[in-house]
Amino acid sequence: MPALSATATVPSARRTVDRRAGLGAGLCAVLILGLVLLWWARGGWVFPLDDAYITIHNARVLIEGQDRNYGVPALVGASSLIHLALVTAVSLVLPGEAASYLVAGTGPVLFLAGLLTLGRRLGLPWPEGTALALVGLAFGAAQFLNGLETGLVMAAVTWTLVLALEAPSRRLALACGLLPFLRPELGLLSLVLMTWQARLRLAAGPNRAAALRAVAADAACVLFAAAPWLAWSFAETGALLPRTIAAKQAFFGVPSASLPESVVYAAMMVAAGLGPVAAALPFLGRAGPAWALGGFVALFTLGFAVTNWEVLAHNGHRYTLALLPIALFAVMRLGAVHGLRPVRLVILAQAAFALSTLPQITAGQERVAQYEAVARWAQANLPQARLLIHDAGVIATASDLPLTDLVGLKSPDGIADHRRWTAPSGGAERFRAVDAIARRSGATHAIILDDAPDRFWGLLVDDLRRAGWRADPLETGSARGPYILYRLTPPSPGAAPAP
């Protein structure tokens, strides 16, 4: 009888797994339908961040073979080669915004499927596993529809965790070879996971020669996956990895704080970006890939502390969302060790936090639409203009005018100016870099965001005037709004900057 009872549990367990898989497929199907209906109901989608339009512009450059705005290769200013490649491929059959929306829409679907799979693999009961996956999806909603690679990053990290539970495996090595080309900082995750997998290989048995061959095969898989992207980047830009972080570091500078203070600030930014689930990170445990994941979180935090921890707060803390799958993984592990009560409390707390982030989904759309209107006005009324800008995406998709990016993402010549004056002075001497860039570009006009009351971008107009430039706002008719078009008059020869 015991044997019959044990045998009977096998079909029962299989039916349970099949029901959970069916539920997951149904939820993913509902999500896909919701994304389609959202596009249809709104008559398309306006991405709330200008950066999304940089990718759309870069995809157009790849297809057309030339950049009419910046005159640089398409990969200049691109942080995610994989995301750009996907948008470009879909842009061959769909308009730019529709292509970007379709690629962005795959992020939440893969993320949801990955979280449900993780919950099953870790033995989390389906009510809690499903609730945690849905809460994670809701919390990331604003990032999934921003037109950037953030959603794909969350999905990729989630499925990498699934593969890590099966380690050692060649599939994990292939995934680790791709991760840095989705976001450069994910190279740290690849490093710690491959180190961990190498240790597993070497500890698997007494045949050390066979273990070393397996480690070498893993390294070959990583290189095989990475090689096409490395070659593409080097051929286009002369660098193996994107230089966007260097451009931002030079423009924004590094906050004046000691390393310990910067680490604390970076950790606070991570916690603020992840919400209550961040409290589960210390409960990753030691089993499986836990120590490697904890190492990645530490290296991620340290990396931004060294470069610029303030960037972690940009655009709704989007960079910190790379850690969200790991935090949710920690919540699942918390349930396995300490029971379901703390899991349920975290789910409720994160759900409340997620509700506060939902308005971010459409925040910024009106501003982007106004920027596009100003760009089209300039195209129609100032066909000979040479424009200084700081948001490099929308203007490049809405006009063919020559553009110079003051930040340096799409105009990398300006990075040296910011390294010379802006970064060493903590921004006090930014006007000298702005003046040098404006003179070299022969700019006749500028489009600057009036971001009062914070007034960071608006200070660029003050920088121009301090360097002796005259900046006169132009009337752009119905295209009024926070983006202001200025006519620029260069300073007289020999004029000294204002104090």
C-alpha positions as CSV (number, residue, x, y, z in Angstrom):
1,M,0.0,0.0,0.0
2,P,2.7,2.6,0.8
3,A,4.2,1.9,-2.7
4,L,0.9,2.5,-4.3
5,S,0.4,5.7,-2.3
6,A,3.8,7.0,-3.3
7,T,3.2,6.1,-6.9
8,A,-0.2,7.9,-6.9
9,T,1.5,11.2,-5.8
10,V,3.5,11.4,-9.0
11,P,0.5,12.1,-11.3
12,S,-0.9,14.4,-8.7
13,A,2.3,16.4,-8.6
14,R,2.4,16.5,-12.4
15,R,-1.2,17.8,-12.5
16,T,-0.3,20.5,-10.0
17,V,2.7,21.6,-12.1
18,D,0.6,21.5,-15.2
19,R,-2.1,23.7,-13.6
20,R,0.5,26.2,-12.5
21,A,2.0,26.3,-15.9
22,G,-1.4,26.8,-17.4
23,L,-2.1,29.6,-15.0
24,G,1.1,31.3,-15.9
25,A,0.5,31.0,-19.6
26,G,-3.0,32.5,-19.1
27,L,-1.6,35.5,-17.1
28,C,1.0,36.1,-19.8
29,A,-1.8,36.0,-22.5
30,V,-3.9,38.5,-20.5
31,L,-0.8,40.8,-20.2
32,I,-0.2,40.6,-24.0
33,L,-3.8,41.5,-24.6
34,G,-3.6,44.4,-22.2
35,L,-0.6,45.8,-23.9
36,V,-2.3,45.6,-27.3
37,L,-5.5,47.3,-26.0
38,L,-3.4,50.0,-24.4
39,W,-1.8,50.8,-27.8
40,W,-5.2,50.7,-29.5
41,A,-7.1,52.8,-26.9
42,R,-4.5,55.6,-26.9
43,G,-3.9,55.6,-30.6
44,G,-0.2,54.7,-30.2
45,W,2.1,55.4,-27.3
46,V,4.3,58.4,-26.4
47,F,7.3,57.3,-24.5
48,P,7.8,59.4,-21.4
49,L,11.6,59.6,-21.7
50,D,13.6,61.3,-24.4
51,D,16.2,58.5,-24.2
52,A,13.7,56.1,-25.8
53,Y,13.8,58.2,-29.0
54,I,17.6,58.1,-29.1
55,T,17.2,54.3,-29.7
56,I,14.5,55.0,-32.4
57,H,16.9,57.5,-34.0
58,N,19.8,55.1,-33.9
59,A,17.7,52.3,-35.4
60,R,16.8,54.6,-38.3
61,V,20.5,55.5,-38.8
62,L,21.4,51.8,-39.0
63,I,18.7,51.2,-41.6
64,E,19.5,54.3,-43.7
65,G,23.2,54.1,-43.3
66,Q,23.8,57.7,-42.3
67,D,23.1,60.1,-39.4
68,R,21.7,63.4,-40.8
69,N,21.6,65.0,-37.4
70,Y,24.8,64.2,-35.6
71,G,27.0,62.7,-38.3
72,V,28.3,59.8,-36.0
73,P,27.9,56.0,-36.1
74,A,24.6,54.7,-34.8
75,L,26.2,53.0,-31.8
76,V,27.5,56.3,-30.4
77,G,25.3,57.0,-27.4
78,A,23.8,53.5,-27.3
79,S,24.0,51.8,-23.9
80,S,22.3,48.5,-25.0
81,L,23.4,47.0,-28.2
82,I,20.9,44.1,-27.9
83,H,18.0,46.4,-27.4
84,L,19.0,48.6,-30.3
85,A,19.4,45.5,-32.6
86,L,15.9,44.3,-31.7
87,V,14.3,47.7,-32.3
88,T,16.2,48.0,-35.6
89,A,15.0,44.5,-36.7
90,V,11.4,45.3,-35.9
91,S,11.7,48.8,-37.5
92,L,12.2,47.1,-40.8
93,V,8.5,46.2,-40.8
94,L,7.0,48.7,-38.4
95,P,7.3,52.5,-37.7
96,G,9.8,53.4,-35.1
97,E,7.5,54.0,-32.1
98,A,5.5,50.9,-32.9
99,A,8.7,48.8,-33.2
100,S,10.0,50.2,-29.9
101,Y,6.7,49.5,-28.2
102,L,6.6,45.9,-29.4
103,V,10.1,45.3,-28.2
104,A,9.4,47.0,-24.9
105,G,6.2,44.9,-24.5
106,T,8.2,41.6,-24.5
107,G,10.0,42.7,-21.3
108,P,7.0,42.5,-18.9
109,V,5.8,39.2,-20.5
110,L,9.1,37.5,-20.1
111,F,9.6,39.0,-16.7
112,L,6.2,37.7,-15.5
113,A,6.9,34.2,-17.0
114,G,10.3,34.2,-15.4
115,L,9.1,35.1,-11.9
116,L,6.3,32.4,-12.1
117,T,8.9,29.9,-13.1
118,L,11.2,30.9,-10.2
119,G,8.4,30.6,-7.8
120,R,7.7,27.0,-9.0
121,R,11.4,26.0,-8.9
122,L,11.8,27.3,-5.3
123,G,8.6,25.6,-4.1
124,L,6.7,28.7,-3.3
125,P,2.9,27.9,-3.1
126,W,1.1,29.1,-6.2
127,P,-1.0,31.8,-4.4
128,E,2.0,33.5,-2.9
129,G,4.2,32.9,-6.0
130,T,1.6,34.4,-8.3
131,A,0.9,37.3,-6.0
132,L,4.6,38.1,-5.7
133,A,5.0,37.9,-9.5
134,L,2.1,40.3,-10.1
135,V,3.3,42.7,-7.5
136,G,6.8,42.7,-9.1
137,L,5.1,43.3,-12.5
138,A,3.0,46.2,-11.1
139,F,6.1,47.8,-9.4
140,G,8.0,47.7,-12.7
141,A,5.1,48.9,-14.9
142,A,6.5,52.5,-15.4
143,Q,9.8,51.1,-16.6
144,F,8.3,48.5,-18.9
145,L,6.7,51.2,-21.1
146,N,9.5,53.8,-21.1
147,G,10.9,52.6,-24.4
148,L,14.3,51.7,-23.0
149,E,15.9,48.4,-22.3
150,T,15.0,48.3,-18.6
151,G,12.2,45.8,-19.0
152,L,14.4,43.5,-21.0
153,V,17.1,43.8,-18.3
154,M,14.6,42.7,-15.6
155,A,13.4,39.8,-17.7
156,A,17.0,38.7,-18.6
157,V,18.2,38.8,-15.0
158,T,15.1,36.8,-14.0
159,W,15.7,34.1,-16.5
160,T,19.4,34.1,-15.7
161,L,18.4,33.2,-12.1
162,V,16.3,30.4,-13.5
163,L,19.3,29.1,-15.4
164,A,21.5,29.5,-12.3
165,L,19.3,27.1,-10.4
166,E,20.2,24.5,-13.0
167,A,24.0,25.3,-12.9
168,P,26.4,24.2,-14.0
169,S,25.2,24.5,-17.5
170,R,26.3,25.8,-20.9
171,R,23.1,27.8,-21.2
172,L,24.0,29.9,-18.2
173,A,27.4,30.6,-19.8
174,L,25.8,31.7,-23.0
175,A,23.4,34.0,-21.1
176,C,26.3,35.5,-19.2
177,G,28.0,36.3,-22.5
178,L,25.0,38.3,-23.6
179,L,24.2,40.2,-20.4
180,P,26.8,43.0,-20.7
181,F,25.4,44.0,-24.1
182,L,22.0,44.5,-22.6
183,R,23.3,46.7,-19.9
184,P,27.1,47.2,-19.3
185,E,26.8,46.8,-15.5
186,L,25.3,43.3,-16.0
187,G,28.8,42.3,-16.9
188,L,29.4,42.2,-13.1
189,L,26.6,39.6,-12.8
190,S,28.2,37.6,-15.6
191,L,31.5,37.7,-13.7
192,V,30.2,36.5,-10.4
193,L,28.0,33.8,-11.9
194,M,30.8,32.4,-14.1
195,T,33.2,32.4,-11.1
196,W,30.6,30.5,-9.1
197,Q,30.0,28.0,-11.9
198,A,33.8,27.5,-12.2
199,R,33.9,26.6,-8.5
200,L,31.1,24.1,-9.0
201,R,32.9,22.5,-12.0
202,L,36.1,22.2,-10.0
203,A,34.4,20.7,-7.0
204,A,32.3,18.3,-8.9
205,G,34.7,15.4,-8.8
206,P,38.2,14.1,-8.6
207,N,38.9,14.4,-12.3
208,R,40.5,17.8,-12.3
209,A,41.5,17.7,-16.0
210,A,37.9,17.1,-17.0
211,A,36.8,19.9,-14.7
212,L,39.3,22.3,-16.2
213,R,38.0,21.4,-19.7
214,A,34.5,22.1,-18.6
215,V,35.5,25.5,-17.2
216,A,37.3,26.2,-20.5
217,A,34.2,25.2,-22.5
218,D,32.1,27.7,-20.3
219,A,34.6,30.4,-21.1
220,A,34.3,29.6,-24.8
221,C,30.5,29.8,-24.6
222,V,30.8,33.2,-23.0
223,L,33.1,34.4,-25.7
224,F,31.0,32.9,-28.4
225,A,27.9,34.8,-27.2
226,A,29.9,38.1,-26.6
227,A,32.1,38.1,-29.8
228,P,29.5,39.5,-32.3
229,W,28.6,42.4,-30.0
230,L,32.2,43.2,-29.2
231,A,33.1,43.2,-32.9
232,W,30.1,45.4,-33.7
233,S,30.9,47.9,-31.0
234,F,34.6,48.1,-31.9
235,A,33.9,48.5,-35.6
236,E,31.4,51.3,-35.0
237,T,32.9,53.2,-32.1
238,G,36.5,52.0,-31.7
239,A,35.6,50.8,-28.1
240,L,34.6,47.3,-26.9
241,L,31.9,48.7,-24.6
242,P,29.6,51.7,-24.7
243,R,31.0,55.0,-23.5
244,T,27.7,56.5,-22.3
245,I,28.7,56.1,-18.6
246,A,31.9,58.1,-19.3
247,A,29.9,60.8,-21.0
248,K,27.4,61.1,-18.1
249,Q,30.2,61.0,-15.5
250,A,32.0,63.9,-17.2
251,F,28.9,66.0,-17.6
252,F,27.3,65.4,-14.2
253,G,30.5,65.1,-12.3
254,V,31.1,63.0,-9.2
255,P,29.4,64.1,-6.0
256,S,31.8,65.4,-3.4
257,A,31.7,62.7,-0.8
258,S,34.2,60.1,0.6
259,L,34.0,56.6,-0.6
260,P,32.3,55.3,2.6
261,E,29.7,58.1,2.3
262,S,29.2,57.4,-1.4
263,V,28.6,53.7,-0.7
264,V,26.0,54.6,2.0
265,Y,24.3,57.0,-0.4
266,A,24.3,54.4,-3.2
267,A,22.8,51.7,-0.9
268,M,20.1,54.2,0.1
269,M,19.3,54.8,-3.6
270,V,19.1,51.1,-4.2
271,A,16.7,50.6,-1.3
272,A,14.6,53.6,-2.4
273,G,14.4,52.2,-5.9
274,L,13.5,48.7,-5.0
275,G,11.0,49.4,-2.2
276,P,10.2,47.0,0.7
277,V,11.5,43.9,-1.2
278,A,15.0,45.4,-0.7
279,A,14.7,44.3,3.0
280,A,14.8,40.6,1.8
281,L,18.3,40.9,0.2
282,P,20.1,39.9,3.4
283,F,18.1,36.7,3.3
284,L,19.4,35.4,0.1
285,G,21.1,32.7,2.1
286,R,24.2,30.7,1.1
287,A,22.7,27.8,-0.9
288,G,23.0,27.7,-4.7
289,P,24.0,31.0,-6.4
290,A,23.1,33.1,-3.3
291,W,26.6,34.3,-2.5
292,A,27.3,35.1,-6.2
293,L,24.0,37.2,-6.3
294,G,25.0,38.9,-3.0
295,G,28.4,39.7,-4.6
296,F,26.7,41.2,-7.6
297,V,24.5,43.5,-5.4
298,A,27.6,44.6,-3.5
299,L,29.6,45.2,-6.7
300,F,26.7,47.0,-8.3
301,T,26.4,49.4,-5.3
302,L,30.1,49.9,-5.1
303,G,30.4,50.6,-8.8
304,F,27.8,53.4,-8.7
305,A,29.3,54.7,-5.5
306,V,32.6,55.1,-7.3
307,T,31.3,56.6,-10.5
308,N,28.2,58.6,-9.5
309,W,25.6,57.4,-7.1
310,E,23.2,60.2,-7.9
311,V,22.6,58.5,-11.3
312,L,20.7,55.8,-9.5
313,A,17.8,58.2,-8.8
314,H,17.5,59.3,-12.5
315,N,14.3,58.4,-14.4
316,G,12.4,56.7,-11.6
317,H,15.5,54.8,-10.2
318,R,15.5,52.8,-13.4
319,Y,19.1,51.5,-13.0
320,T,18.2,49.9,-9.7
321,L,15.5,47.8,-11.3
322,A,18.2,45.4,-12.5
323,L,18.3,44.2,-8.9
324,L,14.5,43.8,-8.6
325,P,14.5,40.1,-9.7
326,I,17.3,39.3,-7.2
327,A,15.3,41.0,-4.4
328,L,12.2,39.0,-5.4
329,F,14.3,35.9,-5.5
330,A,15.4,36.7,-1.9
331,V,11.7,37.0,-0.9
332,M,11.1,33.6,-2.3
333,R,14.1,32.2,-0.4
334,L,12.8,34.0,2.7
335,G,9.6,32.0,2.4
336,A,11.4,28.7,2.1
337,V,13.4,29.3,5.3
338,H,11.1,31.3,7.5
339,G,7.6,30.4,6.3
340,L,5.0,32.3,4.3
341,R,4.0,34.9,6.9
342,P,6.9,37.3,6.1
343,V,6.4,36.7,2.4
344,R,2.8,37.8,2.6
345,L,3.8,40.9,4.6
346,V,6.4,41.8,2.0
347,I,3.9,41.3,-0.8
348,L,1.4,43.7,0.9
349,A,4.0,46.3,1.6
350,Q,5.4,46.1,-2.0
351,A,1.9,46.3,-3.4
352,A,1.2,49.5,-1.5
353,F,4.6,50.9,-2.8
354,A,3.8,49.8,-6.3
355,L,0.5,51.9,-6.3
356,S,2.5,55.0,-5.7
357,T,4.7,54.4,-8.8
358,L,1.8,53.9,-11.2
359,P,1.4,57.6,-12.1
360,Q,5.0,57.4,-13.5
361,I,3.7,55.4,-16.4
362,T,2.4,58.5,-18.2
363,A,4.4,61.1,-16.4
364,G,6.5,63.0,-19.0
365,Q,4.4,62.1,-22.0
366,E,3.0,65.7,-22.3
367,R,6.5,67.1,-22.0
368,V,7.8,64.8,-24.8
369,A,4.9,65.7,-27.0
370,Q,5.7,69.4,-26.6
371,Y,9.3,68.8,-27.3
372,E,8.3,67.2,-30.6
373,A,6.1,70.1,-31.4
374,V,9.0,72.6,-30.9
375,A,11.3,70.3,-33.0
376,R,8.8,70.3,-35.9
377,W,8.4,74.1,-35.6
378,A,12.1,74.5,-35.9
379,Q,12.3,72.2,-38.9
380,A,9.6,74.1,-40.7
381,N,10.7,77.7,-39.8
382,L,14.5,77.5,-39.3
383,P,15.7,75.1,-42.1
384,Q,19.3,76.5,-41.8
385,A,19.5,76.3,-38.0
386,R,22.3,74.5,-36.2
387,L,20.9,73.5,-32.8
388,L,22.5,72.9,-29.4
389,I,20.4,70.4,-27.4
390,H,20.7,68.3,-24.3
391,D,17.9,65.8,-24.8
392,A,19.1,64.1,-28.0
393,G,16.3,61.8,-29.0
394,V,13.0,63.5,-29.8
395,I,14.6,66.3,-31.8
396,A,16.5,63.7,-33.9
397,T,13.4,61.8,-34.8
398,A,11.3,64.9,-35.6
399,S,13.8,66.9,-37.7
400,D,16.8,66.6,-40.0
401,L,18.5,69.7,-38.6
402,P,22.2,69.5,-37.6
403,L,22.4,68.9,-33.8
404,T,25.1,69.1,-31.1
405,D,24.5,67.3,-27.9
406,L,25.8,69.3,-24.9
407,V,25.9,66.2,-22.7
408,G,28.2,64.3,-25.1
409,L,26.2,61.1,-25.6
410,K,25.6,61.8,-29.3
411,S,28.4,64.4,-29.8
412,P,31.3,62.6,-28.1
413,D,33.8,65.5,-28.9
414,G,32.2,67.3,-26.0
415,I,33.3,64.7,-23.4
416,A,36.8,66.1,-23.4
417,D,35.5,69.6,-22.7
418,H,33.5,68.4,-19.7
419,R,36.4,66.4,-18.4
420,R,38.6,69.5,-18.6
421,W,36.2,71.9,-17.0
422,T,32.9,70.5,-15.7
423,A,33.9,67.4,-13.8
424,P,37.0,68.8,-11.9
425,S,35.0,71.9,-10.8
426,G,31.9,70.0,-9.7
427,G,29.9,71.8,-12.4
428,A,31.1,75.3,-11.4
429,E,33.1,75.6,-14.7
430,R,30.5,73.9,-16.9
431,F,29.9,77.2,-18.7
432,R,33.5,77.0,-20.2
433,A,32.7,73.5,-21.6
434,V,29.4,74.7,-22.9
435,D,31.0,77.7,-24.6
436,A,33.7,75.6,-26.2
437,I,31.1,73.1,-27.6
438,A,28.9,75.9,-28.8
439,R,31.7,77.7,-30.6
440,R,33.0,74.5,-32.2
441,S,29.5,73.5,-33.5
442,G,28.7,76.9,-35.0
443,A,25.3,76.8,-33.2
444,T,22.7,79.3,-34.2
445,H,19.9,78.1,-31.9
446,A,19.4,76.0,-28.8
447,I,16.5,74.0,-27.3
448,I,16.7,73.9,-23.5
449,L,14.3,72.5,-20.9
450,D,13.0,74.9,-18.4
451,D,12.9,72.5,-15.5
452,A,11.9,74.9,-12.7
453,P,11.9,74.7,-9.7
454,D,14.8,72.2,-9.8
455,R,16.4,74.1,-12.7
456,F,19.3,71.9,-13.6
457,W,18.9,71.9,-17.4
458,G,17.7,75.5,-17.4
459,L,21.1,76.5,-16.0
460,L,22.6,75.7,-19.4
461,V,21.1,78.9,-20.7
462,D,22.8,80.8,-17.8
463,D,26.0,79.0,-18.8
464,L,25.8,80.3,-22.3
465,R,25.0,83.9,-21.2
466,R,27.9,83.7,-18.6
467,A,30.2,82.8,-21.5
468,G,29.1,85.9,-23.4
469,W,26.4,84.4,-25.6
470,R,23.1,86.1,-26.2
471,A,20.1,83.7,-25.9
472,D,16.7,85.1,-27.0
473,P,13.6,83.0,-26.5
474,L,11.6,82.6,-29.7
475,E,7.8,82.4,-30.1
476,T,6.9,79.0,-31.4
477,G,3.1,79.4,-31.6
478,S,1.1,76.5,-30.1
479,A,4.4,74.6,-29.2
480,R,4.7,76.5,-25.9
481,G,5.9,74.5,-22.9
482,P,8.9,73.6,-20.9
483,Y,11.2,73.2,-23.9
484,I,12.2,76.7,-25.1
485,L,13.8,77.5,-28.4
486,Y,16.5,80.2,-28.2
487,R,18.2,82.2,-30.9
488,L,21.9,82.4,-30.1
489,T,24.3,85.2,-30.8
490,P,28.0,84.4,-30.2
491,P,30.1,86.6,-27.9
492,S,32.1,89.4,-29.5
493,P,35.8,88.4,-30.1
494,G,37.9,88.8,-27.0
495,A,34.9,89.1,-24.7
496,A,35.6,87.8,-21.2
497,P,33.1,85.5,-19.4
498,A,30.8,87.1,-16.9
499,P,31.7,86.6,-13.2
